[in-house]
Amino acid sequence: MAICNILDLQLDSRKNGEDCEFNGYLEDYMGVDPELAPVLREAFAEILSQDADVKICVGLKSEINKDAISNQIIRYKDIFKLNGKVLTYPYILYTTKDGEDRALLVVPYSTYSFIYAKGLYYCMTEPGSPFIDCKNEIVAVTSDRADKIVGAYAKLFTMKAGALQRSIDHDFYRNYDELKDLAVKAAGELKAEAPAILSALEDRTAAIYRYVVNWFLLKKVLYVQYMVNKNILNSVHEGNVKKQRNQAKLNADDILFMSYSEMWRTTGPEPEEDDPEEPAGEAAEETAEF
């Protein structure tokens, strides 16, 4: 099924559904969300001026696919402790032109949002997903500049999805090593900030879920991005997929995190010494092979 047909089936509250927050014409959405970020409002308004028929699916919810091979190989058990549809695709613009469908996954900008955007794209198009056959119709973008988002949308029908995605990615990193360094840094910053933030919350459920999902997406990107790189396969691993897969697993393991149980127990900044009830090796134990 084409991506526009799949997205059209997602129901929001206006249709007594809970699949997403809003699903319909972009023109209608622009009038109902006064809190839309200025950069996105500017970008969406320009896109609407170029394509009056464009639709938008906002806050589409999705479960983590436990059966996806990559989700098992990255060995992050905490993600499977979360209940319900814990993945959220912020904004998906979709349209049809000359019988072809295209979609632009738009993620609000932050320092590391491009990594999360790629992680969401990989989840959206992995085996078992409703969108598995639509990977050549979807591109993910994030930017603090409206013209970058507008430019990506304008090229959906003039460039192949893979080539367009690579050109977008090059705004943020030049090669896999740079991507890995940034992902590891992002994970470390989350781990450092989590104790203080969680200890200040009366109900920390949503925050814990957000941290776990973010660490999962960082691991996902490091694993999948390494595996899809044929140049790495041939130049580094001499065509040996098994060696490539093993290194991809090790790369994902470099993403440090607080365990799910530790986040529930935390009462303040992490102590300098290990909690006797929480062995230093727990992170490795939490990510034991399935």
Salt bridges, closest charged atoms under 4 A:
ASP8 OD1 - LYS55 NZ 3.09
ASP12 OD2 - ARG14 NH2 3.04
ASP19 OD1 - LYS85 NZ 3.95
ASP78 OD1 - LYS81 NZ 3.08
GLU100 OE1 - ARG102 NH2 3.02
GLU126 OE1 - LYS220 NZ 2.29
ASP147 OD2 - ARG145 NH2 2.68
ASP169 OD2 - LYS118 NZ 2.89
ASP171 OD2 - LYS148 NZ 3.29
GLU178 OE2 - ARG174 NH2 2.44
ASP253 OD2 - ARG75 NH2 1.91
ASP254 OD2 - LYS180 NZ 2.81
GLU270 OE2 - LYS191 NZ 3.54
GLU278 OE1 - ARG265 NH2 2.01
GLU286 OE1 - LYS81 NZ 3.08
GLU289 OE1 - ARG75 NH1 3.71
GLU289 OE1 - LYS249 NZ 3.29
